């Protein structure tokens, strides 16, 4: 079965085409600046030269049509016919309490995703545009949706509820949901397989550290706590997001600076984190500046690392023990310095990092702790698209 995986944003669309016979990627690509006459389509067929086109792409339906055209292109394509695509899987950020697992797209499922627009106004509407664009171009092909929040629906009530009036939960479902669930699920299972241990017997802290970042406590293969909350703003300090802060900061800053709700939301989501402290929202730039003596970059890095380390320690306490720490995503997989600094002050848990192994870069899962370390520390490349392809394949096959 050939499965097309779609991740639609408000003005972008990423895709990967899988052959589920061996889970190989036949092609991948992205469309950027949708809605403009200078939209950019980048197509990467496996074993062939990359294609880059600049043209007018005013909506997601047109974007999908152009992607499908390239997939069957005589020179750049990887399929004989569009009919070879037997299923399409979509990433959807927020499933609320409605979706504990992936689902086939039906009118009822679409209606529920729309009902959840308020919980993810920047993401769910874009995902719906992707679903509708596929329906327009591939009306007879089954679609599935895979939710970032689904893996975290195993959290207990005492964990996901906020200590605010319960009426707010009953009326508006204000609670912790968590995100990056497909990544946390994938890397925790990969870690257990790498170590040759049953995941049902393990306590793992998974650290998905990219521009957006979250930490999850995985006990017995289940998410028992995670750092992001009702939105992706809670938790760790991130590239441009503040993470945890005193809620009273919001009304205080609004009063002092005469900010609107929209302005303070933009400040916390787009102008905080690493960017606010160092002037740079990318960890690579922060580390380069720090090495060149930039004091603010050093401060930003130290704040970032401290909060990450604090969450790891908190989740070790929450699970009453810890067997493994897993680093993944862009920063987690590539910043040897962040991993080294984080693990340096986890020695009380028995963590002992292997400095040479930590410097190795690889696309495969690897151990970076010493043989004497009481806790295994791993770097496991994430693959959220593969999780979506697998779930879609299994749902459609049934």
C-alpha positions in Angstrom: 0.0 0.0 0.0 1.2 3.5 -0.9 0.4 6.0 1.9 0.7 9.8 1.5 1.3 11.7 4.7 0.3 15.3 4.9 1.1 18.0 7.5 -0.8 21.1 6.6 -0.1 24.5 8.1 -1.9 27.8 7.5 0.4 28.7 4.6 2.4 25.6 4.1 2.1 21.9 3.5 4.7 19.1 4.1 4.3 15.6 2.6 6.0 12.2 2.5 4.9 9.2 0.3 5.5 5.8 1.8 5.5 2.3 0.4 4.3 0.3 3.4 5.6 -2.9 1.9 9.0 -2.0 3.4 8.1 1.4 5.0 10.4 3.2 2.5 10.0 6.8 1.6 9.4 7.2 -2.1 9.3 11.0 -2.1 9.1 14.0 0.3 8.6 17.7 0.0 7.0 20.8 1.1 5.0 23.8 -0.3 5.7 27.1 1.3 4.0 30.5 1.0 0.6 29.1 0.0 -1.7 32.0 -0.8 0.9 33.9 -2.7 2.0 34.1 -6.4 5.5 33.3 -5.3 4.8 30.0 -3.5 7.7 27.5 -3.4 7.2 23.8 -4.0 10.2 21.6 -3.2 10.0 18.0 -4.3 12.5 15.3 -3.3 12.0 12.0 -5.1 14.2 9.2 -3.7 17.1 8.5 -6.0 16.3 11.4 -8.2 17.3 15.1 -8.4 15.4 17.6 -6.2 12.9 19.8 -8.0 12.1 23.4 -6.9 9.3 25.4 -8.5 8.1 28.9 -7.8 4.5 29.6 -9.0 1.1 31.0 -7.9 -0.5 28.6 -5.4 -3.4 30.4 -3.8 -4.9 27.5 -1.7 -4.2 24.1 -0.3 -6.3 22.4 -3.0 -4.0 23.8 -5.7 -1.0 22.8 -3.6 -2.1 19.2 -3.3 -2.9 19.1 -7.1 0.6 20.3 -7.9 2.2 17.7 -5.5 0.2 14.9 -7.1 1.3 16.1 -10.5 4.9 15.8 -9.5 4.4 12.3 -7.9 3.4 11.0 -11.3 5.6 13.2 -13.4 7.4 11.3 -16.2 10.9 12.6 -15.1 10.5 13.5 -11.5 7.7 11.2 -10.4 7.7 8.0 -8.4 4.3 6.6 -9.2 2.8 5.3 -12.5 -0.7 6.6 -11.5 -2.4 8.6 -8.9 -4.5 5.6 -8.3 -1.5 4.0 -6.7 -2.1 6.2 -3.6 -4.4 4.0 -1.5 -4.6 6.1 1.7 -3.7 9.6 3.0 -2.8 10.3 6.7 -2.9 13.7 8.3 -1.2 15.1 11.3 -3.7 16.9 13.5 -2.4 18.9 16.5 -5.4 18.8 18.9 -7.8 15.9 19.5 -9.1 17.2 22.8 -10.8 14.5 24.9 -12.6 13.2 21.8 -9.7 11.2 20.3 -7.6 8.8 22.3 -6.3 7.2 19.1 -6.1 7.8 15.4 -9.3 7.7 13.3 -10.6 7.3 9.8 -11.9 10.6 8.4 -15.7 10.7 8.4 -18.2 13.6 8.5 -18.5 13.1 12.2 -14.7 13.1 12.7 -14.4 16.3 10.7 -17.2 17.9 12.7 -15.4 17.1 15.9 -12.1 18.5 14.7 -13.9 21.7 13.8 -15.5 21.8 17.2 -11.9 21.8 18.6 -10.8 24.8 16.6 -10.9 26.9 19.8 -8.3 24.7 21.5 -5.9 25.0 18.6 -6.8 28.0 16.5 -3.5 28.2 14.7 -3.3 24.5 13.8 -6.6 22.6 13.5 -8.2 24.9 10.9 -5.1 24.4 8.7 -5.3 20.6 9.1 -8.9 20.8 8.1 -7.9 22.7 4.9 -5.5 19.8 4.2 -8.2 17.2 4.6 -10.6 19.1 2.4 -7.9 19.7 -0.2 -7.2 15.9 -0.4 -11.0 15.3 -0.7 -11.1 17.6 -3.7 -8.2 15.9 -5.5 -8.6 12.3 -4.3 -12.3 11.9 -3.5 -12.3 8.1 -3.4 -9.2 7.7 -1.3 -9.7 7.0 2.5 -8.1 9.4 4.9 -7.0 9.1 8.5 -6.1 11.6 11.2 -3.3 11.1 13.8 -3.4 13.4 16.8 -0.5 15.0 18.7 -2.6 14.8 21.9 -3.8 11.2 21.7 -0.7 9.6 23.4 -1.2 11.8 26.4 -4.8 10.8 27.0 -3.6 8.1 29.5 -2.7 10.8 32.0 -4.6 10.5 35.3 -7.2 13.1 36.3 -5.1 14.4 39.1 -2.3 15.1 36.6 -4.2 16.8 33.7 -6.6 19.0 35.8 -5.5 22.5 36.7 -6.2 23.7 40.3 -8.8 26.3 39.1 -12.6 26.1 39.4 -13.8 22.8 38.1 -16.6 24.6 36.3 -14.0 25.8 33.8 -13.2 22.2 33.0 -16.8 21.1 32.8 -17.8 24.0 30.5 -14.8 24.6 28.4 -12.5 21.5 28.9 -9.7 23.7 30.2 -7.1 21.1 31.2 -3.6 19.8 30.3 -3.6 17.9 27.0 0.1 17.7 25.9 1.6 17.6 22.4 4.3 16.0 20.4 2.6 12.7 21.3 3.5 10.8 18.1 7.1 11.6 18.7 7.2 10.7 22.4 5.4 7.4 21.7 7.8 6.6 18.8 11.1 7.3 20.5 10.1 5.6 23.8 9.2 2.4 21.9 12.4 2.7 19.9 14.5 3.2 23.0 13.0 0.1 24.7 13.6 -2.0 21.5 17.2 -0.7 21.3 17.8 -1.6 24.9 16.1 -5.0 24.4 13.8 -4.4 27.3 10.0 -4.7 27.5 8.6 -1.1 27.5 5.9 -2.3 29.9 8.6 -2.6 32.6 10.4 0.7 31.9 10.3 4.2 33.2 11.5 6.6 30.5 11.8 10.4 30.2 11.6 11.5 26.5 12.9 14.9 25.6 11.5 16.3 22.3 13.7 19.3 22.0 13.2 21.4 18.8 12.0 25.0 18.2 9.0 23.7 20.2 10.0 21.5 23.1 8.4 19.1 25.5 9.3 16.4 28.0 7.2 13.4 28.8 7.2 10.8 31.6 6.5 7.4 30.0 5.8 4.6 32.5 5.0 1.2 31.2 4.6 2.5 27.7 2.0 5.1 28.8 2.3 8.8 29.1 1.8 9.7 32.7 2.7 13.4 32.5 4.0 15.8 30.0 5.3 19.4 30.1 3.0 21.1 27.5 -0.5 21.9 28.7 -3.8 23.0 27.2 -1.7 24.7 24.5 2.0 24.2 23.5 2.9 27.3 25.5 3.3 25.6 28.9 6.4 23.8 30.0 10.0 24.3 28.8 11.6 27.5 27.6 11.6 27.2 23.8 12.9 29.0 20.7 10.2 31.7 20.8 7.8 30.5 23.6 8.2 31.4 27.2 7.1 28.1 28.8 6.2 28.2 32.5 5.8 31.5 34.2 3.7 33.1 37.0 0.2 33.6 35.5 0.1 37.0 37.3 2.8 38.2 34.8 0.1 38.4 32.1 -2.3 40.9 33.6 0.6 42.8 35.2 2.3 43.2 31.8 -0.9 44.1 30.1 -1.6 46.9 32.6 1.9 48.3 32.6 2.4 48.1 28.8 -1.2 48.7 27.7 -1.2 45.3 25.8 -4.3 43.6 24.4 -4.9 39.9 24.8 -3.7 39.3 21.3 -0.5 41.2 21.8 0.4 39.4 25.1 -0.4 36.1 23.4 1.9 37.0 20.5 4.6 38.1 23.0 4.5 34.8 24.9 4.3 32.6 21.8 6.5 34.4 19.2 8.7 36.8 21.1 9.8 35.0 24.2 12.1 32.0 25.0 15.6 32.0 23.5 14.7 34.9 21.2 13.7 37.2 24.1 16.9 36.7 26.1 19.5 36.4 23.4 17.9 38.0 20.3 18.2 34.6 18.5 15.5 32.0 18.4 17.7 29.2 17.0 19.8 27.1 19.4 22.6 26.8 16.8 22.9 30.6 16.6 22.7 30.8 20.4 25.5 28.3 20.9 27.7 30.0 18.3 27.2 33.4 19.9 27.9 31.9 23.3 31.2 30.4 22.1 32.1 33.9 20.9 31.6 35.4 24.3 28.0 36.7 24.0 26.8 37.1 27.6 23.1 37.1 26.7 23.4 34.0 24.6 25.2 32.3 27.5 22.4 33.4 29.8 19.7 32.1 27.4 21.4 28.7 27.1 21.8 28.4 30.9 18.1 29.2 31.4 17.1 26.7 28.7 19.2 23.9 30.1 18.2 24.5 33.7 14.5 24.2 32.9 15.0 21.0 30.8 17.0 19.4 33.6 14.4 20.4 36.2 11.7 18.7 34.3 13.7 15.5 33.9 14.3 15.4 37.7 10.6 16.1 38.3 9.5 13.2 36.2 12.0 10.9 37.8 10.2 11.8 41.0 6.8 11.4 39.5 7.5 7.9 38.3 9.5 6.9 41.5 12.5 6.0 39.4 14.0 6.2 36.0 15.5 3.7 33.6 16.3 5.8 30.5 16.5 9.4 29.2 15.9 9.9 25.5 16.9 13.0 23.5 15.2 13.6 20.2 14.1 16.3 17.6 16.3 18.9 16.0 18.1 20.3 19.1 17.9 17.1 21.1 19.5 15.0 18.3 22.1 17.6 17.3 23.3 19.6 20.3 25.9 17.6 22.0 26.5 20.6 24.3 23.0 20.8 25.6 23.0 17.0 26.3 26.3 17.2 28.0 25.3 20.2 30.3 22.0 18.6 31.1 23.4 15.2 32.1 26.3 16.8 34.0 24.0 17.8 36.8 22.0 14.6 36.8 24.8 12.6 38.5 22.7 12.3 41.7 20.5 9.9 39.6 23.5 7.9 38.6 23.7 9.4 35.1 27.2 9.1 33.6 27.7 10.4 30.1 30.3 9.1 27.6 31.8 12.3 26.2 33.1 10.6 23.0 29.8 8.8 22.3 28.0 12.1 22.9 29.9 13.7 20.1 29.0 11.1 17.5 26.3 12.2 14.9 24.2 9.5 13.5 20.7 8.9 12.0 20.4 5.7 14.1 19.5 5.3 17.7 22.6 5.3 20.0 23.6 5.1 23.6 25.6 8.1 24.9 26.0 7.0 28.5 28.8 4.9 29.9 28.5 1.2 30.8 28.6 2.2 34.5 25.7 4.7 34.2 22.7 3.6 36.3 20.4 5.3 33.8 20.7 4.7 30.0 20.9 7.9 28.0 20.0 7.6 24.4 19.7 9.8 21.3 16.8 8.5 19.1 15.9 10.2 15.9 12.2 10.9 15.8 10.0 9.9 12.9 6.5 11.3 13.4 5.6 10.8 9.7 6.3 7.1 9.9 3.9 6.9 12.9 1.2 8.6 10.9 1.8 6.3 7.9 1.7 3.2 10.1 -1.5 4.2 11.8 -3.1 5.1 8.5 -2.1 1.8 7.0 -3.5 -0.2 9.9 -6.8 1.8 10.0 -7.4 1.5 6.2 -6.4 -2.2 6.1 -9.0 -3.0 8.7 
